[in-house]
Amino acid sequence: GAEGREGVFRMYPISYAVYGEYLRPNPLPKVYDFSPYSPGKMSKFTTHASRGGVRYGPLEEYKYQDDYSRSYFAVTRRKGGWDCMRHYEILASGSIPFFLNLSSLPNNTMTTFPRTLVQHAMSLPGISFDREEGVGRIDHRVFDHARYFFLLRQIQIWVAEHMTTRALAMRLLQTM
């Protein structure tokens, strides 16, 4: 249980979670190396590919998620804190987060995040990312597509088993 010695309580890490209904077991065909949206560059609902031309409306969340789903990777990073829903939106949509400074993630933070699988995917041959410009590219001549889709599938399984609201509730109940 959560209680240790009398009057002393243990603390357990908790993370955000995604609704299981948001998971896409079959992502859309990949057309973007990196998602058109990049955090910190523009407002959340403007794609950098369009340079301000197209905006997602308040009822067009599916278009935002579709852009993630059509992307091999989607850039994300620590902002106010390490954990945020953007990481979960990327994973649920069927893309792999390209997590800037992932090596700096503290051990007891985002404990359900598939850190090792994401690190493997980010280190596949052919991937380049210009931090100055905030732009990533994939050289598809050397990129290991089979390995990417294997890792993506492993990540999807992990997310379904560990990062949904149901999984979070079960973990919480087992800890009590």
VMD Tcl script that builds the backbone (N, CA, C; Angstrom):
set m [mol new atoms 528]
animate dup $m
set s [atomselect $m all]
$s set {name element resname resid chain x y z} {
  {N N GLY 1 A 0.800 -1.183 0.000}
  {CA C GLY 1 A 0.000 0.000 0.000}
  {C C GLY 1 A 0.847 1.252 0.000}
  {N N ALA 2 A 0.198 2.378 0.039}
  {CA C ALA 2 A 0.874 3.672 -0.015}
  {C C ALA 2 A 1.446 4.088 1.331}
  {N N GLU 3 A 0.935 3.519 2.433}
  {CA C GLU 3 A 1.384 3.948 3.750}
  {C C GLU 3 A 2.581 3.119 4.190}
  {N N GLY 4 A 3.577 3.785 4.702}
  {CA C GLY 4 A 4.767 3.121 5.238}
  {C C GLY 4 A 4.627 3.038 6.741}
  {N N ARG 5 A 5.655 3.502 7.471}
  {CA C ARG 5 A 5.578 3.557 8.932}
  {C C ARG 5 A 4.429 4.475 9.340}
  {N N GLU 6 A 4.002 4.353 10.565}
  {CA C GLU 6 A 2.872 5.151 11.050}
  {C C GLU 6 A 3.117 6.641 10.818}
  {N N GLY 7 A 2.190 7.277 10.120}
  {CA C GLY 7 A 2.281 8.699 9.843}
  {C C GLY 7 A 3.215 9.063 8.699}
  {N N VAL 8 A 3.861 8.074 8.104}
  {CA C VAL 8 A 4.776 8.330 6.984}
  {C C VAL 8 A 4.171 7.714 5.728}
  {N N PHE 9 A 4.072 8.500 4.691}
  {CA C PHE 9 A 3.480 8.020 3.459}
  {C C PHE 9 A 4.516 8.001 2.352}
  {N N ARG 10 A 4.433 7.008 1.515}
  {CA C ARG 10 A 5.306 6.929 0.348}
  {C C ARG 10 A 4.667 7.706 -0.787}
  {N N MET 11 A 5.506 8.238 -1.632}
  {CA C MET 11 A 5.006 8.934 -2.815}
  {C C MET 11 A 5.337 8.091 -4.041}
  {N N TYR 12 A 4.403 8.073 -4.984}
  {CA C TYR 12 A 4.584 7.337 -6.222}
  {C C TYR 12 A 4.408 8.297 -7.389}
  {N N PRO 13 A 5.202 8.118 -8.426}
  {CA C PRO 13 A 5.051 9.012 -9.587}
  {C C PRO 13 A 3.747 8.735 -10.327}
  {N N ILE 14 A 3.208 9.779 -10.914}
  {CA C ILE 14 A 2.008 9.651 -11.735}
  {C C ILE 14 A 2.231 10.496 -12.989}
  {N N SER 15 A 1.692 10.050 -14.080}
  {CA C SER 15 A 1.846 10.765 -15.346}
  {C C SER 15 A 0.472 11.051 -15.929}
  {N N TYR 16 A 0.465 11.849 -16.965}
  {CA C TYR 16 A -0.757 12.035 -17.732}
  {C C TYR 16 A -1.123 10.700 -18.377}
  {N N ALA 17 A -2.304 10.646 -18.969}
  {CA C ALA 17 A -2.743 9.444 -19.670}
  {C C ALA 17 A -3.640 9.869 -20.828}
  {N N VAL 18 A -3.814 8.968 -21.774}
  {CA C VAL 18 A -4.627 9.249 -22.956}
  {C C VAL 18 A -5.832 8.304 -22.955}
  {N N TYR 19 A -6.963 8.802 -23.430}
  {CA C TYR 19 A -8.130 7.932 -23.573}
  {C C TYR 19 A -7.797 6.819 -24.560}
  {N N GLY 20 A -8.150 5.599 -24.221}
  {CA C GLY 20 A -7.915 4.471 -25.113}
  {C C GLY 20 A -8.570 4.650 -26.472}
  {N N GLU 21 A -9.697 5.367 -26.502}
  {CA C GLU 21 A -10.417 5.597 -27.753}
  {C C GLU 21 A -9.611 6.461 -28.722}
  {N N TYR 22 A -8.625 7.198 -28.226}
  {CA C TYR 22 A -7.814 8.068 -29.082}
  {C C TYR 22 A -6.699 7.315 -29.802}
  {N N LEU 23 A -6.415 6.093 -29.365}
  {CA C LEU 23 A -5.318 5.333 -29.968}
  {C C LEU 23 A -5.669 4.923 -31.392}
  {N N ARG 24 A -4.718 5.069 -32.285}
  {CA C ARG 24 A -4.896 4.660 -33.681}
  {C C ARG 24 A -4.045 3.422 -33.931}
  {N N PRO 25 A -4.660 2.257 -33.922}
  {CA C PRO 25 A -3.868 1.047 -34.163}
  {C C PRO 25 A -3.318 0.996 -35.585}
  {N N ASN 26 A -3.977 1.688 -36.503}
  {CA C ASN 26 A -3.532 1.737 -37.899}
  {C C ASN 26 A -3.322 3.192 -38.308}
  {N N PRO 27 A -2.113 3.721 -38.070}
  {CA C PRO 27 A -1.858 5.115 -38.450}
  {C C PRO 27 A -2.026 5.325 -39.947}
  {N N LEU 28 A -2.249 6.559 -40.326}
  {CA C LEU 28 A -2.368 6.915 -41.741}
  {C C LEU 28 A -1.019 6.721 -42.436}
  {N N PRO 29 A -1.028 6.562 -43.770}
  {CA C PRO 29 A 0.253 6.448 -44.493}
  {C C PRO 29 A 1.132 7.667 -44.210}
  {N N LYS 30 A 2.417 7.418 -44.066}
  {CA C LYS 30 A 3.360 8.488 -43.724}
  {C C LYS 30 A 3.677 9.336 -44.950}
  {N N VAL 31 A 3.456 10.639 -44.834}
  {CA C VAL 31 A 3.785 11.578 -45.914}
  {C C VAL 31 A 4.744 12.668 -45.443}
  {N N TYR 32 A 4.878 12.830 -44.133}
  {CA C TYR 32 A 5.791 13.829 -43.576}
  {C C TYR 32 A 6.927 13.117 -42.846}
  {N N ASP 33 A 8.142 13.592 -43.035}
  {CA C ASP 33 A 9.243 13.085 -42.216}
  {C C ASP 33 A 9.003 13.491 -40.764}
  {N N PHE 34 A 8.741 14.784 -40.574}
  {CA C PHE 34 A 8.442 15.346 -39.260}
  {C C PHE 34 A 7.122 16.096 -39.367}
  {N N SER 35 A 6.348 16.048 -38.311}
  {CA C SER 35 A 5.033 16.686 -38.300}
  {C C SER 35 A 5.108 18.152 -38.715}
  {N N PRO 36 A 4.081 18.628 -39.422}
  {CA C PRO 36 A 4.035 20.046 -39.801}
  {C C PRO 36 A 4.000 20.984 -38.601}
  {N N TYR 37 A 3.545 20.508 -37.445}
  {CA C TYR 37 A 3.497 21.347 -36.258}
  {C C TYR 37 A 4.742 21.105 -35.413}
  {N N SER 38 A 5.381 22.167 -34.987}
  {CA C SER 38 A 6.553 22.078 -34.122}
  {C C SER 38 A 6.345 23.005 -32.935}
  {N N PRO 39 A 6.355 22.474 -31.711}
  {CA C PRO 39 A 6.061 23.303 -30.539}
  {C C PRO 39 A 7.074 24.424 -30.364}
  {N N GLY 40 A 6.559 25.565 -29.962}
  {CA C GLY 40 A 7.429 26.691 -29.680}
  {C C GLY 40 A 7.705 27.574 -30.878}
  {N N LYS 41 A 7.441 27.082 -32.078}
  {CA C LYS 41 A 7.677 27.867 -33.284}
  {C C LYS 41 A 6.504 28.796 -33.569}
  {N N MET 42 A 5.295 28.272 -33.404}
  {CA C MET 42 A 4.086 29.041 -33.699}
  {C C MET 42 A 3.001 28.588 -32.735}
  {N N SER 43 A 1.830 29.122 -32.885}
  {CA C SER 43 A 0.739 28.678 -32.034}
  {C C SER 43 A 0.433 27.222 -32.360}
  {N N LYS 44 A -0.149 26.540 -31.417}
  {CA C LYS 44 A -0.388 25.103 -31.548}
  {C C LYS 44 A -1.173 24.745 -32.798}
  {N N PHE 45 A -2.053 25.606 -33.223}
  {CA C PHE 45 A -2.946 25.229 -34.304}
  {C C PHE 45 A -2.564 25.812 -35.655}
  {N N THR 46 A -1.331 26.248 -35.816}
  {CA C THR 46 A -0.840 26.703 -37.113}
  {C C THR 46 A 0.299 25.792 -37.538}
  {N N THR 47 A 0.259 25.269 -38.735}
  {CA C THR 47 A 1.347 24.407 -39.193}
  {C C THR 47 A 2.480 25.261 -39.722}
  {N N HIS 48 A 3.729 24.854 -39.426}
  {CA C HIS 48 A 4.850 25.621 -39.964}
  {C C HIS 48 A 5.010 25.361 -41.450}
  {N N ALA 49 A 4.480 24.229 -41.933}
  {CA C ALA 49 A 4.557 23.929 -43.368}
  {C C ALA 49 A 3.785 24.976 -44.168}
  {N N SER 50 A 2.707 25.454 -43.597}
  {CA C SER 50 A 1.882 26.431 -44.316}
  {C C SER 50 A 2.300 27.864 -44.020}
  {N N ARG 51 A 3.243 28.048 -43.070}
  {CA C ARG 51 A 3.698 29.388 -42.677}
  {C C ARG 51 A 2.524 30.311 -42.369}
  {N N GLY 52 A 1.583 29.778 -41.602}
  {CA C GLY 52 A 0.470 30.602 -41.155}
  {C C GLY 52 A -0.738 30.569 -42.071}
  {N N GLY 53 A -0.692 29.816 -43.164}
  {CA C GLY 53 A -1.799 29.798 -44.107}
  {C C GLY 53 A -3.003 29.028 -43.618}
  {N N VAL 54 A -2.791 27.840 -43.080}
  {CA C VAL 54 A -3.892 26.985 -42.640}
  {C C VAL 54 A -3.900 26.931 -41.123}
  {N N ARG 55 A -5.072 27.107 -40.556}
  {CA C ARG 55 A -5.222 26.989 -39.106}
  {C C ARG 55 A -6.245 25.897 -38.819}
  {N N TYR 56 A -5.990 25.152 -37.746}
  {CA C TYR 56 A -6.974 24.183 -37.289}
  {C C TYR 56 A -8.017 24.938 -36.484}
  {N N GLY 57 A -9.275 24.704 -36.805}
  {CA C GLY 57 A -10.356 25.328 -36.055}
  {C C GLY 57 A -10.620 24.577 -34.767}
  {N N PRO 58 A -11.465 25.130 -33.908}
  {CA C PRO 58 A -11.735 24.499 -32.617}
  {C C PRO 58 A -12.406 23.131 -32.735}
  {N N LEU 59 A -13.036 22.846 -33.854}
  {CA C LEU 59 A -13.683 21.545 -34.042}
  {C C LEU 59 A -12.909 20.668 -35.017}
  {N N GLU 60 A -11.642 20.988 -35.236}
  {CA C GLU 60 A -10.827 20.256 -36.206}
  {C C GLU 60 A -9.646 19.534 -35.563}
  {N N GLU 61 A -9.861 19.072 -34.343}
  {CA C GLU 61 A -8.803 18.339 -33.652}
  {C C GLU 61 A -8.369 17.126 -34.465}
  {N N TYR 62 A -9.298 16.501 -35.181}
  {CA C TYR 62 A -8.970 15.328 -35.982}
  {C C TYR 62 A -7.933 15.663 -37.059}
  {N N LYS 63 A -7.975 16.871 -37.619}
  {CA C LYS 63 A -6.987 17.258 -38.634}
  {C C LYS 63 A -5.596 17.377 -38.005}
  {N N TYR 64 A -5.553 17.937 -36.823}
  {CA C TYR 64 A -4.312 18.057 -36.054}
  {C C TYR 64 A -3.749 16.661 -35.775}
  {N N GLN 65 A -4.605 15.739 -35.331}
  {CA C GLN 65 A -4.175 14.367 -35.059}
  {C C GLN 65 A -3.794 13.642 -36.346}
  {N N ASP 66 A -4.514 13.909 -37.436}
  {CA C ASP 66 A -4.166 13.304 -38.725}
  {C C ASP 66 A -2.769 13.716 -39.171}
  {N N ASP 67 A -2.410 14.986 -38.964}
  {CA C ASP 67 A -1.066 15.430 -39.332}
  {C C ASP 67 A -0.005 14.676 -38.536}
  {N N TYR 68 A -0.256 14.448 -37.261}
  {CA C TYR 68 A 0.666 13.621 -36.477}
  {C C TYR 68 A 0.710 12.203 -37.041}
  {N N SER 69 A -0.449 11.635 -37.337}
  {CA C SER 69 A -0.518 10.263 -37.826}
  {C C SER 69 A 0.220 10.085 -39.149}
  {N N ARG 70 A 0.221 11.107 -39.984}
  {CA C ARG 70 A 0.888 11.052 -41.291}
  {C C ARG 70 A 2.396 11.309 -41.195}
  {N N SER 71 A 2.898 11.502 -39.987}
  {CA C SER 71 A 4.299 11.862 -39.783}
  {C C SER 71 A 5.077 10.704 -39.163}
  {N N TYR 72 A 6.291 10.507 -39.657}
  {CA C TYR 72 A 7.169 9.526 -39.021}
  {C C TYR 72 A 7.472 9.972 -37.591}
  {N N PHE 73 A 7.834 11.241 -37.453}
  {CA C PHE 73 A 8.193 11.796 -36.152}
  {C C PHE 73 A 7.457 13.111 -35.931}
  {N N ALA 74 A 7.333 13.482 -34.674}
  {CA C ALA 74 A 6.774 14.783 -34.303}
  {C C ALA 74 A 7.640 15.339 -33.178}
  {N N VAL 75 A 8.138 16.530 -33.391}
  {CA C VAL 75 A 9.026 17.147 -32.409}
  {C C VAL 75 A 8.247 17.502 -31.151}
  {N N THR 76 A 8.848 17.196 -30.027}
  {CA C THR 76 A 8.300 17.603 -28.742}
  {C C THR 76 A 9.475 17.894 -27.824}
  {N N ARG 77 A 9.188 18.567 -26.747}
  {CA C ARG 77 A 10.261 18.944 -25.830}
  {C C ARG 77 A 9.679 19.306 -24.478}
  {N N ARG 78 A 10.560 19.485 -23.534}
  {CA C ARG 78 A 10.167 19.980 -22.221}
  {C C ARG 78 A 9.815 21.456 -22.366}
  {N N LYS 79 A 8.696 21.828 -21.785}
  {CA C LYS 79 A 8.341 23.256 -21.769}
  {C C LYS 79 A 8.276 23.686 -20.306}
  {N N GLY 80 A 7.082 23.870 -19.756}
  {CA C GLY 80 A 6.965 24.243 -18.349}
  {C C GLY 80 A 7.413 23.127 -17.425}
  {N N GLY 81 A 7.210 21.916 -17.844}
  {CA C GLY 81 A 7.626 20.717 -17.127}
  {C C GLY 81 A 7.852 19.634 -18.157}
  {N N TRP 82 A 8.259 18.469 -17.719}
  {CA C TRP 82 A 8.566 17.397 -18.663}
  {C C TRP 82 A 7.311 16.786 -19.270}
  {N N ASP 83 A 6.314 16.519 -18.445}
  {CA C ASP 83 A 5.134 15.789 -18.914}
  {C C ASP 83 A 4.101 16.764 -19.471}
  {N N CYS 84 A 3.556 16.446 -20.632}
  {CA C CYS 84 A 2.469 17.255 -21.191}
  {C C CYS 84 A 1.676 16.396 -22.175}
  {N N MET 85 A 0.465 16.822 -22.459}
  {CA C MET 85 A -0.420 16.029 -23.315}
  {C C MET 85 A 0.091 15.894 -24.746}
  {N N ARG 86 A 0.910 16.830 -25.215}
  {CA C ARG 86 A 1.426 16.752 -26.586}
  {C C ARG 86 A 2.129 15.410 -26.833}
  {N N HIS 87 A 2.934 14.949 -25.853}
  {CA C HIS 87 A 3.624 13.666 -26.015}
  {C C HIS 87 A 2.612 12.539 -26.249}
  {N N TYR 88 A 1.518 12.595 -25.513}
  {CA C TYR 88 A 0.489 11.559 -25.589}
  {C C TYR 88 A -0.309 11.657 -26.891}
  {N N GLU 89 A -0.568 12.881 -27.340}
  {CA C GLU 89 A -1.263 13.080 -28.621}
  {C C GLU 89 A -0.436 12.496 -29.766}
  {N N ILE 90 A 0.852 12.723 -29.734}
  {CA C ILE 90 A 1.747 12.195 -30.770}
  {C C ILE 90 A 1.703 10.675 -30.760}
  {N N LEU 91 A 1.884 10.086 -29.593}
  {CA C LEU 91 A 1.884 8.627 -29.471}
  {C C LEU 91 A 0.540 8.027 -29.867}
  {N N ALA 92 A -0.557 8.608 -29.397}
  {CA C ALA 92 A -1.894 8.084 -29.697}
  {C C ALA 92 A -2.205 8.154 -31.182}
  {N N SER 93 A -1.661 9.159 -31.856}
  {CA C SER 93 A -1.935 9.344 -33.284}
  {C C SER 93 A -1.182 8.360 -34.168}
  {N N GLY 94 A -0.183 7.702 -33.615}
  {CA C GLY 94 A 0.579 6.740 -34.410}
  {C C GLY 94 A 1.846 7.321 -34.998}
  {N N SER 95 A 2.413 8.294 -34.313}
  {CA C SER 95 A 3.708 8.852 -34.689}
  {C C SER 95 A 4.663 8.603 -33.528}
  {N N ILE 96 A 5.939 8.875 -33.754}
  {CA C ILE 96 A 6.930 8.712 -32.694}
  {C C ILE 96 A 7.440 10.091 -32.302}
  {N N PRO 97 A 7.407 10.408 -31.011}
  {CA C PRO 97 A 7.923 11.706 -30.586}
  {C C PRO 97 A 9.425 11.810 -30.850}
  {N N PHE 98 A 9.848 12.898 -31.449}
  {CA C PHE 98 A 11.271 13.215 -31.564}
  {C C PHE 98 A 11.521 14.190 -30.426}
  {N N PHE 99 A 11.973 13.639 -29.314}
  {CA C PHE 99 A 11.997 14.344 -28.043}
  {C C PHE 99 A 13.333 15.037 -27.844}
  {N N LEU 100 A 13.325 16.366 -27.985}
  {CA C LEU 100 A 14.549 17.135 -27.787}
  {C C LEU 100 A 15.000 17.007 -26.333}
  {N N ASN 101 A 16.270 16.756 -26.134}
  {CA C ASN 101 A 16.870 16.626 -24.800}
  {C C ASN 101 A 16.289 15.479 -23.976}
  {N N LEU 102 A 15.884 14.406 -24.637}
  {CA C LEU 102 A 15.330 13.253 -23.923}
  {C C LEU 102 A 16.339 12.683 -22.929}
  {N N SER 103 A 17.615 12.782 -23.235}
  {CA C SER 103 A 18.640 12.245 -22.331}
  {C C SER 103 A 18.662 12.981 -20.990}
  {N N SER 104 A 18.068 14.160 -20.913}
  {CA C SER 104 A 18.017 14.934 -19.663}
  {C C SER 104 A 16.789 14.612 -18.817}
  {N N LEU 105 A 15.917 13.749 -19.315}
  {CA C LEU 105 A 14.692 13.399 -18.589}
  {C C LEU 105 A 15.054 12.692 -17.278}
  {N N PRO 106 A 14.658 13.240 -16.124}
  {CA C PRO 106 A 14.960 12.591 -14.844}
  {C C PRO 106 A 14.306 11.210 -14.750}
  {N N ASN 107 A 14.949 10.300 -14.013}
  {CA C ASN 107 A 14.487 8.914 -13.925}
  {C C ASN 107 A 13.077 8.752 -13.379}
  {N N ASN 108 A 12.676 9.510 -12.396}
  {CA C ASN 108 A 11.349 9.343 -11.800}
  {C C ASN 108 A 10.313 10.289 -12.386}
  {N N THR 109 A 10.549 10.711 -13.617}
  {CA C THR 109 A 9.631 11.599 -14.322}
  {C C THR 109 A 9.136 10.884 -15.574}
  {N N MET 110 A 7.879 11.040 -15.894}
  {CA C MET 110 A 7.280 10.374 -17.063}
  {C C MET 110 A 7.627 8.881 -17.045}
  {N N THR 111 A 7.312 8.241 -15.937}
  {CA C THR 111 A 7.738 6.856 -15.717}
  {C C THR 111 A 7.088 5.860 -16.670}
  {N N THR 112 A 5.979 6.221 -17.284}
  {CA C THR 112 A 5.347 5.293 -18.228}
  {C C THR 112 A 5.759 5.561 -19.672}
  {N N PHE 113 A 6.493 6.623 -19.919}
  {CA C PHE 113 A 6.914 6.980 -21.280}
  {C C PHE 113 A 7.909 5.937 -21.803}
  {N N PRO 114 A 7.718 5.454 -23.050}
  {CA C PRO 114 A 8.598 4.406 -23.601}
  {C C PRO 114 A 9.950 4.975 -24.055}
  {N N ARG 115 A 10.700 5.474 -23.093}
  {CA C ARG 115 A 11.949 6.198 -23.339}
  {C C ARG 115 A 12.925 5.417 -24.225}
  {N N THR 116 A 13.199 4.173 -23.878}
  {CA C THR 116 A 14.192 3.391 -24.624}
  {C C THR 116 A 13.746 3.149 -26.060}
  {N N LEU 117 A 12.490 2.799 -26.263}
  {CA C LEU 117 A 11.988 2.579 -27.624}
  {C C LEU 117 A 12.072 3.856 -28.454}
  {N N VAL 118 A 11.715 4.982 -27.858}
  {CA C VAL 118 A 11.777 6.264 -28.569}
  {C C VAL 118 A 13.226 6.616 -28.893}
  {N N GLN 119 A 14.138 6.388 -27.954}
  {CA C GLN 119 A 15.558 6.656 -28.209}
  {C C GLN 119 A 16.070 5.810 -29.369}
  {N N HIS 120 A 15.671 4.541 -29.424}
  {CA C HIS 120 A 16.075 3.674 -30.546}
  {C C HIS 120 A 15.555 4.231 -31.868}
  {N N ALA 121 A 14.296 4.640 -31.884}
  {CA C ALA 121 A 13.711 5.180 -33.120}
  {C C ALA 121 A 14.412 6.468 -33.539}
  {N N MET 122 A 14.707 7.334 -32.586}
  {CA C MET 122 A 15.366 8.604 -32.894}
  {C C MET 122 A 16.788 8.412 -33.421}
  {N N SER 123 A 17.390 7.268 -33.121}
  {CA C SER 123 A 18.776 7.037 -33.538}
  {C C SER 123 A 18.883 6.208 -34.816}
  {N N LEU 124 A 17.772 5.953 -35.488}
  {CA C LEU 124 A 17.824 5.205 -36.745}
  {C C LEU 124 A 18.664 5.971 -37.769}
  {N N PRO 125 A 19.355 5.249 -38.658}
  {CA C PRO 125 A 20.173 5.932 -39.668}
  {C C PRO 125 A 19.308 6.764 -40.618}
  {N N GLY 126 A 19.869 7.887 -41.051}
  {CA C GLY 126 A 19.189 8.732 -42.027}
  {C C GLY 126 A 18.406 9.882 -41.441}
  {N N ILE 127 A 18.312 9.956 -40.108}
  {CA C ILE 127 A 17.555 11.030 -39.472}
  {C C ILE 127 A 18.502 12.179 -39.145}
  {N N SER 128 A 18.094 13.375 -39.531}
  {CA C SER 128 A 18.862 14.562 -39.142}
  {C C SER 128 A 17.893 15.604 -38.607}
  {N N PHE 129 A 18.377 16.375 -37.653}
  {CA C PHE 129 A 17.548 17.426 -37.069}
  {C C PHE 129 A 18.406 18.653 -36.838}
  {N N ASP 130 A 18.002 19.767 -37.419}
  {CA C ASP 130 A 18.691 21.042 -37.267}
  {C C ASP 130 A 18.022 21.799 -36.124}
  {N N ARG 131 A 18.668 21.815 -34.973}
  {CA C ARG 131 A 18.087 22.462 -33.787}
  {C C ARG 131 A 17.941 23.968 -33.978}
  {N N GLU 132 A 18.845 24.552 -34.731}
  {CA C GLU 132 A 18.788 25.999 -34.982}
  {C C GLU 132 A 17.514 26.369 -35.744}
  {N N GLU 133 A 17.231 25.600 -36.795}
  {CA C GLU 133 A 16.049 25.854 -37.631}
  {C C GLU 133 A 14.798 25.168 -37.088}
  {N N GLY 134 A 14.996 24.157 -36.238}
  {CA C GLY 134 A 13.865 23.393 -35.730}
  {C C GLY 134 A 13.234 22.508 -36.784}
  {N N VAL 135 A 14.071 22.022 -37.727}
  {CA C VAL 135 A 13.561 21.229 -38.848}
  {C C VAL 135 A 14.272 19.877 -38.887}
  {N N GLY 136 A 13.479 18.822 -39.041}
  {CA C GLY 136 A 14.025 17.480 -39.169}
  {C C GLY 136 A 13.796 16.928 -40.556}
  {N N ARG 137 A 14.686 16.034 -40.960}
  {CA C ARG 137 A 14.567 15.377 -42.269}
  {C C ARG 137 A 14.972 13.916 -42.130}
  {N N ILE 138 A 14.459 13.122 -43.050}
  {CA C ILE 138 A 14.853 11.716 -43.124}
  {C C ILE 138 A 15.406 11.461 -44.515}
  {N N ASP 139 A 16.591 10.874 -44.579}
  {CA C ASP 139 A 17.159 10.419 -45.848}
  {C C ASP 139 A 16.641 8.999 -46.047}
  {N N HIS 140 A 15.603 8.867 -46.855}
  {CA C HIS 140 A 14.922 7.580 -47.012}
  {C C HIS 140 A 15.764 6.537 -47.739}
  {N N ARG 141 A 16.870 6.953 -48.336}
  {CA C ARG 141 A 17.766 5.983 -48.988}
  {C C ARG 141 A 18.484 5.115 -47.963}
  {N N VAL 142 A 18.701 5.648 -46.754}
  {CA C VAL 142 A 19.420 4.882 -45.725}
  {C C VAL 142 A 18.554 4.593 -44.497}
  {N N PHE 143 A 17.388 5.199 -44.433}
  {CA C PHE 143 A 16.481 5.010 -43.298}
  {C C PHE 143 A 15.961 3.579 -43.292}
  {N N ASP 144 A 15.976 2.938 -42.129}
  {CA C ASP 144 A 15.508 1.558 -41.985}
  {C C ASP 144 A 14.001 1.570 -41.700}
  {N N HIS 145 A 13.214 1.551 -42.779}
  {CA C HIS 145 A 11.755 1.624 -42.650}
  {C C HIS 145 A 11.191 0.437 -41.876}
  {N N ALA 146 A 11.709 -0.753 -42.139}
  {CA C ALA 146 A 11.206 -1.939 -41.443}
  {C C ALA 146 A 11.435 -1.814 -39.938}
  {N N ARG 147 A 12.609 -1.358 -39.553}
  {CA C ARG 147 A 12.918 -1.185 -38.128}
  {C C ARG 147 A 12.029 -0.088 -37.519}
  {N N TYR 148 A 11.831 0.993 -38.259}
  {CA C TYR 148 A 10.963 2.072 -37.775}
  {C C TYR 148 A 9.565 1.524 -37.472}
  {N N PHE 149 A 8.973 0.806 -38.421}
  {CA C PHE 149 A 7.601 0.327 -38.220}
  {C C PHE 149 A 7.531 -0.755 -37.146}
  {N N PHE 150 A 8.601 -1.516 -36.972}
  {CA C PHE 150 A 8.663 -2.467 -35.860}
  {C C PHE 150 A 8.649 -1.703 -34.530}
  {N N LEU 151 A 9.501 -0.682 -34.422}
  {CA C LEU 151 A 9.551 0.119 -33.194}
  {C C LEU 151 A 8.229 0.847 -32.954}
  {N N LEU 152 A 7.632 1.382 -34.018}
  {CA C LEU 152 A 6.342 2.056 -33.879}
  {C C LEU 152 A 5.306 1.094 -33.307}
  {N N ARG 153 A 5.280 -0.122 -33.809}
  {CA C ARG 153 A 4.309 -1.113 -33.312}
  {C C ARG 153 A 4.569 -1.438 -31.842}
  {N N GLN 154 A 5.838 -1.587 -31.465}
  {CA C GLN 154 A 6.175 -1.852 -30.065}
  {C C GLN 154 A 5.739 -0.685 -29.171}
  {N N ILE 155 A 5.933 0.519 -29.660}
  {CA C ILE 155 A 5.517 1.708 -28.913}
  {C C ILE 155 A 3.997 1.742 -28.778}
  {N N GLN 156 A 3.279 1.412 -29.850}
  {CA C GLN 156 A 1.811 1.401 -29.790}
  {C C GLN 156 A 1.307 0.394 -28.759}
  {N N ILE 157 A 1.933 -0.767 -28.718}
  {CA C ILE 157 A 1.559 -1.784 -27.726}
  {C C ILE 157 A 1.828 -1.252 -26.321}
  {N N TRP 158 A 3.001 -0.646 -26.123}
  {CA C TRP 158 A 3.361 -0.079 -24.818}
  {C C TRP 158 A 2.337 0.973 -24.385}
  {N N VAL 159 A 1.999 1.871 -25.296}
  {CA C VAL 159 A 1.049 2.944 -24.978}
  {C C VAL 159 A -0.295 2.345 -24.566}
  {N N ALA 160 A -0.781 1.372 -25.316}
  {CA C ALA 160 A -2.072 0.750 -25.003}
  {C C ALA 160 A -2.048 0.073 -23.632}
  {N N GLU 161 A -0.912 -0.513 -23.266}
  {CA C GLU 161 A -0.826 -1.256 -22.007}
  {C C GLU 161 A -0.469 -0.388 -20.798}
  {N N HIS 162 A 0.202 0.747 -21.021}
  {CA C HIS 162 A 0.737 1.508 -19.886}
  {C C HIS 162 A 0.346 2.982 -19.824}
  {N N MET 163 A -0.153 3.556 -20.921}
  {CA C MET 163 A -0.321 5.009 -20.956}
  {C C MET 163 A -1.758 5.477 -21.165}
  {N N THR 164 A -2.717 4.574 -21.055}
  {CA C THR 164 A -4.119 4.970 -21.199}
  {C C THR 164 A -4.701 5.332 -19.831}
  {N N THR 165 A -5.833 6.000 -19.851}
  {CA C THR 165 A -6.501 6.343 -18.596}
  {C C THR 165 A -6.874 5.076 -17.826}
  {N N ARG 166 A -7.239 4.037 -18.539}
  {CA C ARG 166 A -7.571 2.757 -17.893}
  {C C ARG 166 A -6.349 2.180 -17.185}
  {N N ALA 167 A -5.204 2.180 -17.873}
  {CA C ALA 167 A -3.968 1.660 -17.278}
  {C C ALA 167 A -3.570 2.490 -16.056}
  {N N LEU 168 A -3.740 3.802 -16.146}
  {CA C LEU 168 A -3.423 4.683 -15.017}
  {C C LEU 168 A -4.316 4.367 -13.821}
  {N N ALA 169 A -5.614 4.192 -14.064}
  {CA C ALA 169 A -6.549 3.874 -12.979}
  {C C ALA 169 A -6.199 2.532 -12.339}
  {N N MET 170 A -5.868 1.544 -13.152}
  {CA C MET 170 A -5.494 0.225 -12.624}
  {C C MET 170 A -4.229 0.328 -11.764}
  {N N ARG 171 A -3.242 1.072 -12.236}
  {CA C ARG 171 A -1.999 1.253 -11.484}
  {C C ARG 171 A -2.283 1.943 -10.144}
  {N N LEU 172 A -3.129 2.946 -10.184}
  {CA C LEU 172 A -3.486 3.670 -8.967}
  {C C LEU 172 A -4.178 2.746 -7.966}
  {N N LEU 173 A -5.125 1.952 -8.440}
  {CA C LEU 173 A -5.845 1.035 -7.552}
  {C C LEU 173 A -4.925 -0.036 -6.978}
  {N N GLN 174 A -3.980 -0.522 -7.772}
  {CA C GLN 174 A -3.042 -1.545 -7.290}
  {C C GLN 174 A -2.067 -0.975 -6.262}
  {N N THR 175 A -1.806 0.314 -6.344}
  {CA C THR 175 A -0.859 0.960 -5.435}
  {C C THR 175 A -1.488 1.255 -4.079}
  {N N MET 176 A -2.794 1.432 -4.060}
  {CA C MET 176 A -3.486 1.800 -2.806}
  {C C MET 176 A -3.475 0.663 -1.805}
}
mol reanalyze $m
mol bondsrecalc $m
mol representation Tube
mol addrep $m
